[in-house]
Amino acid sequence: MRFLIFIFAFLFIVAIFFVDNKILNAKFKILLTALILCVGGSAYFYENFSANFAKNSQQIVNAFNAGKSVKCRGESVESAHFTYSFSLNSFIAKKDAPHPYNGKIYEIKECEL
């Protein structure tokens, strides 16, 4: 996907510079090129961040489902006392969890292995 975005941006920038200077002056071409590069760079970094977050979240869920303990806000989250909600992307204490865990909810972004 990234490759296609870069090809599209490159072709668009090349097309801009082939437009006659009477239609688009040089300053506007440079400004438009800088804008395209900024938007493309932002999209690239956002996509990288999103992919890394999804990978990290999946590793945490896999470890939790395998019975390993996950640390969330400094507390231990174990499958004996918590369930994972895919719709909320959170660990939720079970109804029969003991007092220190009762009613607690931890978002996956607060957790680590």
N, CA, C and O atoms as a DFTB+ gen file, in Angstrom:
452 C
 N C O
     1  1       0.824      -1.190       0.000
     2  2       0.000       0.000       0.000
     3  2       0.870       1.256       0.000
     4  3       0.592       2.214      -0.722
     5  1       1.915       1.241       0.810
     6  2       2.803       2.405       0.868
     7  2       3.434       2.663      -0.490
     8  3       3.576       3.805      -0.928
     9  1       3.806       1.571      -1.140
    10  2       4.464       1.686      -2.439
    11  2       3.541       2.369      -3.447
    12  3       3.982       3.227      -4.211
    13  1       2.282       1.996      -3.450
    14  2       1.324       2.607      -4.371
    15  2       1.111       4.088      -4.065
    16  3       0.971       4.901      -4.978
    17  1       1.088       4.433      -2.783
    18  2       0.936       5.843      -2.407
    19  2       2.126       6.660      -2.899
    20  3       1.957       7.762      -3.422
    21  1       3.333       6.116      -2.729
    22  2       4.516       6.849      -3.177
    23  2       4.562       6.975      -4.694
    24  3       4.965       8.016      -5.214
    25  1       4.157       5.938      -5.405
    26  2       4.129       6.023      -6.869
    27  2       3.119       7.079      -7.312
    28  3       3.414       7.894      -8.186
    29  1       1.924       7.065      -6.707
    30  2       0.899       8.047      -7.045
    31  2       1.388       9.469      -6.755
    32  3       1.213      10.366      -7.579
    33  1       1.994       9.674      -5.598
    34  2       2.494      11.009      -5.236
    35  2       3.589      11.452      -6.204
    36  3       3.614      12.607      -6.629
    37  1       4.478      10.550      -6.547
    38  2       5.563      10.885      -7.478
    39  2       5.003      11.267      -8.842
    40  3       5.413      12.273      -9.421
    41  1       4.073      10.476      -9.356
    42  2       3.478      10.775     -10.662
    43  2       2.715      12.099     -10.639
    44  3       2.746      12.857     -11.608
    45  1       2.037      12.369      -9.535
    46  2       1.303      13.630      -9.415
    47  2       2.268      14.813      -9.394
    48  3       2.008      15.836     -10.026
    49  1       3.372      14.680      -8.674
    50  2       4.366      15.762      -8.605
    51  2       4.993      15.988      -9.982
    52  3       5.179      17.129     -10.405
    53  1       5.316      14.901     -10.675
    54  2       5.882      15.034     -12.022
    55  2       4.881      15.717     -12.946
    56  3       5.256      16.574     -13.747
    57  1       3.606      15.340     -12.837
    58  2       2.575      15.950     -13.677
    59  2       2.447      17.445     -13.392
    60  3       2.220      18.240     -14.304
    61  1       2.590      17.817     -12.136
    62  2       2.508      19.243     -11.771
    63  2       3.611      20.035     -12.462
    64  3       3.372      21.138     -12.954
    65  1       4.817      19.476     -12.500
    66  2       5.936      20.214     -13.094
    67  2       5.894      20.224     -14.614
    68  3       6.609      21.010     -15.236
    69  1       5.077      19.373     -15.232
    70  2       4.909      19.413     -16.682
    71  2       3.837      20.407     -17.121
    72  3       3.699      20.696     -18.310
    73  1       3.083      20.923     -16.163
    74  2       2.076      21.930     -16.492
    75  2       2.792      23.228     -16.848
    76  3       3.787      23.589     -16.219
    77  1       2.291      23.913     -17.839
    78  2       2.899      25.157     -18.316
    79  2       2.942      26.205     -17.200
    80  3       2.022      26.287     -16.386
    81  1       3.995      26.995     -17.166
    82  2       4.165      28.035     -16.142
    83  2       3.109      29.129     -16.239
    84  3       2.904      29.862     -15.271
    85  1       2.440      29.259     -17.370
    86  2       1.378      30.261     -17.503
    87  2       0.139      29.847     -16.705
    88  3      -0.620      30.697     -16.238
    89  1      -0.055      28.542     -16.554
    90  2      -1.211      28.033     -15.810
    91  2      -0.896      27.978     -14.306
    92  3      -1.670      28.470     -13.484
    93  1       0.235      27.382     -13.964
    94  2       0.690      27.310     -12.565
    95  2       2.086      27.914     -12.488
    96  3       2.999      27.449     -13.170
    97  1       2.262      28.946     -11.664
    98  2       3.595      29.523     -11.563
    99  2       4.505      28.628     -10.709
   100  3       4.034      27.700     -10.051
   101  1       5.789      28.913     -10.727
   102  2       6.794      28.063     -10.068
   103  2       6.589      28.013      -8.554
   104  3       6.750      26.955      -7.946
   105  1       6.238      29.136      -7.944
   106  2       6.035      29.158      -6.491
   107  2       4.873      28.236      -6.091
   108  3       4.961      27.507      -5.103
   109  1       3.799      28.277      -6.863
   110  2       2.650      27.424      -6.554
   111  2       2.999      25.949      -6.748
   112  3       2.538      25.099      -5.986
   113  1       3.807      25.641      -7.759
   114  2       4.234      24.251      -7.990
   115  2       5.054      23.737      -6.807
   116  3       4.866      22.609      -6.352
   117  1       5.951      24.565      -6.324
   118  2       6.791      24.172      -5.185
   119  2       5.931      24.015      -3.931
   120  3       6.096      23.059      -3.173
   121  1       5.021      24.952      -3.722
   122  2       4.120      24.873      -2.569
   123  2       3.267      23.610      -2.635
   124  3       3.108      22.921      -1.627
   125  1       2.726      23.303      -3.790
   126  2       1.899      22.114      -3.969
   127  2       2.723      20.844      -3.767
   128  3       2.239      19.878      -3.177
   129  1       3.947      20.840      -4.247
   130  2       4.843      19.690      -4.047
   131  2       5.141      19.490      -2.565
   132  3       5.096      18.366      -2.066
   133  1       5.442      20.570      -1.868
   134  2       5.710      20.471      -0.431
   135  2       4.488      19.952       0.316
   136  3       4.614      19.136       1.229
   137  1       3.313      20.423      -0.069
   138  2       2.079      19.960       0.555
   139  2       1.860      18.467       0.318
   140  3       1.493      17.739       1.240
   141  1       2.079      18.020      -0.889
   142  2       1.929      16.589      -1.215
   143  2       2.926      15.758      -0.419
   144  3       2.578      14.697       0.099
   145  1       4.161      16.235      -0.320
   146  2       5.176      15.504       0.448
   147  2       4.821      15.448       1.935
   148  3       5.024      14.419       2.580
   149  1       4.301      16.531       2.477
   150  2       3.899      16.542       3.887
   151  2       2.745      15.589       4.150
   152  3       2.758      14.853       5.136
   153  1       1.756      15.597       3.280
   154  2       0.612      14.696       3.443
   155  2       1.061      13.246       3.279
   156  3       0.655      12.376       4.051
   157  1       1.888      12.990       2.285
   158  2       2.402      11.630       2.073
   159  2       3.254      11.156       3.237
   160  3       3.139      10.007       3.662
   161  1       4.110      12.029       3.757
   162  2       4.939      11.669       4.907
   163  2       4.100      11.407       6.141
   164  3       4.365      10.469       6.893
   165  1       3.096      12.229       6.350
   166  2       2.198      12.029       7.492
   167  2       1.449      10.707       7.371
   168  3       1.312       9.979       8.354
   169  1       0.970      10.398       6.186
   170  2       0.271       9.126       5.966
   171  2       1.197       7.942       6.211
   172  3       0.783       6.937       6.790
   173  1       2.448       8.057       5.771
   174  2       3.429       6.989       5.972
   175  2       3.675       6.754       7.464
   176  3       3.651       5.610       7.919
   177  1       3.908       7.814       8.221
   178  2       4.179       7.661       9.647
   179  2       2.948       7.179      10.410
   180  3       3.077       6.390      11.345
   181  1       1.764       7.636      10.030
   182  2       0.545       7.163      10.668
   183  2       0.342       5.674      10.410
   184  3      -0.022       4.928      11.319
   185  1       0.573       5.248       9.194
   186  2       0.394       3.841       8.849
   187  2       1.405       2.975       9.607
   188  3       1.063       1.885      10.066
   189  1       2.637       3.450       9.740
   190  2       3.653       2.724      10.525
   191  2       3.225       2.612      11.982
   192  3       3.304       1.535      12.572
   193  1       2.772       3.719      12.564
   194  2       2.335       3.715      13.954
   195  2       1.165       2.757      14.144
   196  3       1.140       1.983      15.101
   197  1       0.214       2.808      13.249
   198  2      -0.967       1.953      13.338
   199  2      -0.594       0.474      13.224
   200  3      -1.117      -0.355      13.968
   201  1       0.294       0.145      12.310
   202  2       0.726      -1.244      12.141
   203  2       1.476      -1.745      13.374
   204  3       1.262      -2.877      13.807
   205  1       2.349      -0.915      13.941
   206  2       3.095      -1.311      15.141
   207  2       2.161      -1.494      16.333
   208  3       2.334      -2.426      17.119
   209  1       1.179      -0.616      16.473
   210  2       0.219      -0.726      17.572
   211  2      -0.593      -2.007      17.439
   212  3      -0.810      -2.707      18.428
   213  1      -1.042      -2.321      16.232
   214  2      -1.828      -3.534      16.005
   215  2      -0.998      -4.783      16.285
   216  3      -1.499      -5.746      16.865
   217  1       0.257      -4.770      15.879
   218  2       1.147      -5.919      16.119
   219  2       1.376      -6.102      17.616
   220  3       1.302      -7.220      18.126
   221  1       1.651      -5.009      18.317
   222  2       1.884      -5.062      19.754
   223  2       0.628      -5.537      20.486
   224  3       0.711      -6.358      21.399
   225  1      -0.526      -5.024      20.086
   226  2      -1.791      -5.431      20.711
   227  2      -2.048      -6.914      20.509
   228  3      -2.495      -7.604      21.425
   229  1      -1.766      -7.399      19.318
   230  2      -1.985      -8.822      19.033
   231  2      -1.055      -9.690      19.865
   232  3      -1.466     -10.752      20.334
   233  1       0.182      -9.268      20.059
   234  2       1.123     -10.021      20.902
   235  2       0.637     -10.067      22.346
   236  3       0.745     -11.104      22.999
   237  1       0.112      -8.972      22.846
   238  2      -0.398      -8.924      24.222
   239  2      -1.598      -9.851      24.366
   240  3      -1.681     -10.601      25.339
   241  1      -2.523      -9.814      23.422
   242  2      -3.712     -10.676      23.482
   243  2      -3.323     -12.139      23.376
   244  3      -3.870     -12.980      24.090
   245  1      -2.381     -12.453      22.491
   246  2      -1.925     -13.841      22.365
   247  2      -1.288     -14.341      23.657
   248  3      -1.530     -15.473      24.075
   249  1      -0.480     -13.502      24.286
   250  2       0.137     -13.888      25.557
   251  2      -0.926     -14.076      26.632
   252  3      -0.855     -15.029      27.409
   253  1      -1.901     -13.189      26.687
   254  2      -2.989     -13.299      27.665
   255  2      -3.779     -14.589      27.446
   256  3      -4.080     -15.304      28.401
   257  1      -4.114     -14.886      26.190
   258  2      -4.862     -16.104      25.884
   259  2      -4.055     -17.371      26.150
   260  3      -4.629     -18.436      26.379
   261  1      -2.726     -17.262      26.121
   262  2      -1.865     -18.405      26.413
   263  2      -1.692     -18.612      27.920
   264  3      -1.024     -19.555      28.344
   265  1      -2.289     -17.741      28.721
   266  2      -2.222     -17.895      30.166
   267  2      -1.122     -17.094      30.839
   268  3      -0.924     -17.215      32.048
   269  1      -0.409     -16.284      30.084
   270  2       0.657     -15.468      30.667
   271  2       0.056     -14.231      31.328
   272  3      -1.049     -13.803      30.994
   273  1       0.802     -13.672      32.264
   274  2       0.380     -12.468      32.954
   275  2       0.795     -11.244      32.152
   276  3       1.906     -11.184      31.625
   277  1      -0.097     -10.275      32.062
   278  2       0.145      -9.027      31.339
   279  2       0.127      -7.896      32.358
   280  3      -0.710      -7.887      33.260
   281  1       1.044      -6.941      32.221
   282  2       1.097      -5.794      33.132
   283  2       0.316      -4.625      32.554
   284  3       0.589      -4.170      31.443
   285  1      -0.654      -4.145      33.316
   286  2      -1.452      -2.986      32.921
   287  2      -1.447      -1.988      34.074
   288  3      -1.912      -2.290      35.173
   289  1      -0.917      -0.797      33.812
   290  2      -0.781       0.237      34.848
   291  2      -0.115      -0.299      36.104
   292  3      -0.488       0.064      37.220
   293  1       0.867      -1.159      35.919
   294  2       1.627      -1.695      37.039
   295  2       0.980      -2.869      37.753
   296  3       1.574      -3.420      38.679
   297  1      -0.212      -3.265      37.352
   298  2      -0.907      -4.386      37.985
   299  2      -0.905      -5.588      37.054
   300  3      -0.873      -5.452      35.831
   301  1      -0.941      -6.759      37.658
   302  2      -0.924      -7.995      36.895
   303  2      -2.337      -8.354      36.429
   304  3      -3.273      -8.396      37.226
   305  1      -2.472      -8.609      35.138
   306  2      -3.753      -9.004      34.550
   307  2      -3.607     -10.446      34.077
   308  3      -2.787     -10.749      33.210
   309  1      -4.417     -11.331      34.660
   310  2      -4.340     -12.757      34.344
   311  2      -5.699     -13.256      33.879
   312  3      -6.735     -12.689      34.226
   313  1      -5.682     -14.313      33.095
   314  2      -6.928     -14.840      32.541
   315  2      -7.838     -15.443      33.611
   316  3      -9.019     -15.673      33.353
   317  1      -7.311     -15.700      34.798
   318  2      -8.144     -16.228      35.885
   319  2      -9.118     -15.167      36.412
   320  3     -10.192     -15.500      36.913
   321  1      -8.738     -13.898      36.297
   322  2      -9.562     -12.822      36.859
   323  2     -10.120     -11.856      35.815
   324  3     -10.985     -11.039      36.132
   325  1      -9.637     -11.939      34.577
   326  2     -10.033     -10.991      33.531
   327  2     -10.431     -11.716      32.258
   328  3     -10.019     -12.850      32.015
   329  1     -11.226     -11.054      31.464
   330  2     -11.525     -11.502      30.109
   331  2     -11.125     -10.384      29.155
   332  3     -11.043      -9.219      29.543
   333  1     -10.880     -10.752      27.911
   334  2     -10.525      -9.751      26.905
   335  2     -11.738      -9.475      26.033
   336  3     -12.341     -10.402      25.492
   337  1     -12.094      -8.218      25.896
   338  2     -13.214      -7.813      25.059
   339  2     -12.663      -7.246      23.748
   340  3     -12.012      -6.201      23.739
   341  1     -12.930      -7.944      22.648
   342  2     -12.457      -7.474      21.347
   343  2     -13.165      -6.185      20.932
   344  3     -12.557      -5.313      20.311
   345  1     -14.425      -6.066      21.269
   346  2     -15.167      -4.874      20.854
   347  2     -14.676      -3.614      21.569
   348  3     -14.662      -2.534      20.979
   349  1     -14.279      -3.744      22.819
   350  2     -13.759      -2.599      23.570
   351  2     -12.243      -2.495      23.518
   352  3     -11.670      -1.473      23.894
   353  1     -11.591      -3.568      23.044
   354  2     -10.133      -3.637      23.004
   355  2      -9.559      -3.426      24.409
   356  3      -8.599      -2.682      24.607
   357  1     -10.190      -4.116      25.386
   358  2      -9.841      -3.919      26.793
   359  2      -9.907      -5.234      27.559
   360  3     -10.572      -6.183      27.143
   361  1      -9.207      -5.268      28.682
   362  2      -9.309      -6.367      29.629
   363  2     -10.321      -5.950      30.699
   364  3     -10.190      -4.888      31.307
   365  1     -11.318      -6.786      30.919
   366  2     -12.389      -6.474      31.859
   367  2     -12.404      -7.543      32.945
   368  3     -12.335      -8.738      32.657
   369  1     -12.496      -7.096      34.206
   370  2     -12.542      -8.036      35.325
   371  2     -13.805      -8.891      35.240
   372  3     -14.881      -8.408      34.887
   373  1     -13.645     -10.171      35.571
   374  2     -14.801     -11.065      35.573
   375  2     -15.722     -10.711      36.731
   376  3     -15.303     -10.070      37.695
   377  1     -16.975     -11.132      36.629
   378  2     -17.955     -10.824      37.673
   379  2     -17.567     -11.440      39.018
   380  3     -17.815     -10.852      40.070
   381  1     -16.959     -12.622      38.977
   382  2     -16.599     -13.309      40.219
   383  2     -15.153     -13.041      40.641
   384  3     -14.604     -13.780      41.458
   385  1     -14.534     -11.998      40.097
   386  2     -13.148     -11.668      40.456
   387  2     -13.079     -11.200      41.906
   388  3     -14.010     -10.561      42.396
   389  1     -11.975     -11.515      42.597
   390  2     -11.830     -11.059      43.982
   391  2     -11.778      -9.531      44.083
   392  3     -11.652      -8.830      43.079
   393  1     -11.876      -9.044      45.290
   394  2     -12.008      -7.605      45.576
   395  2     -10.993      -6.707      44.860
   396  3     -11.419      -5.716      44.267
   397  1      -9.696      -6.976      44.872
   398  2      -8.802      -5.984      44.250
   399  2      -9.010      -5.842      42.739
   400  3      -8.655      -4.812      42.165
   401  1      -9.581      -6.863      42.088
   402  2      -9.779      -6.817      40.639
   403  2     -11.194      -6.415      40.243
   404  3     -11.429      -6.031      39.097
   405  1     -12.110      -6.497      41.147
   406  2     -13.527      -6.307      40.857
   407  2     -13.795      -4.926      40.236
   408  3     -13.428      -3.900      40.809
   409  1     -14.438      -4.914      39.060
   410  2     -14.832      -3.671      38.409
   411  2     -13.736      -2.958      37.635
   412  3     -13.963      -1.848      37.152
   413  1     -12.577      -3.544      37.502
   414  2     -11.469      -2.877      36.806
   415  2     -11.531      -3.149      35.305
   416  3     -11.897      -4.239      34.866
   417  1     -11.170      -2.143      34.545
   418  2     -11.087      -2.242      33.094
   419  2      -9.766      -1.598      32.664
   420  3      -9.445      -0.479      33.064
   421  1      -9.016      -2.323      31.847
   422  2      -7.733      -1.815      31.340
   423  2      -7.762      -1.836      29.821
   424  3      -7.993      -2.883      29.215
   425  1      -7.529      -0.695      29.209
   426  2      -7.413      -0.650      27.762
   427  2      -6.099      -1.290      27.347
   428  3      -5.119      -1.241      28.090
   429  1      -6.075      -1.884      26.170
   430  2      -4.889      -2.598      25.719
   431  2      -3.688      -1.656      25.551
   432  3      -2.542      -2.087      25.678
   433  1      -3.946      -0.379      25.267
   434  2      -2.836       0.563      25.109
   435  2      -2.153       0.871      26.436
   436  3      -1.069       1.454      26.444
   437  1      -2.766       0.490      27.565
   438  2      -2.153       0.693      28.880
   439  2      -1.341      -0.517      29.316
   440  3      -0.751      -0.506      30.397
   441  1      -1.302      -1.557      28.493
   442  2      -0.692      -2.823      28.901
   443  2       0.587      -3.119      28.140
   444  3       0.836      -2.602      27.051
   445  1       1.384      -3.971      28.760
   446  2       2.630      -4.437      28.140
   447  2       2.916      -5.845      28.594
   448  3       2.354      -6.314      29.584
   449  1       3.788      -6.522      27.874
   450  2       4.147      -7.898      28.238
   451  2       5.132      -7.921      29.380
   452  3       5.545      -8.995      29.818
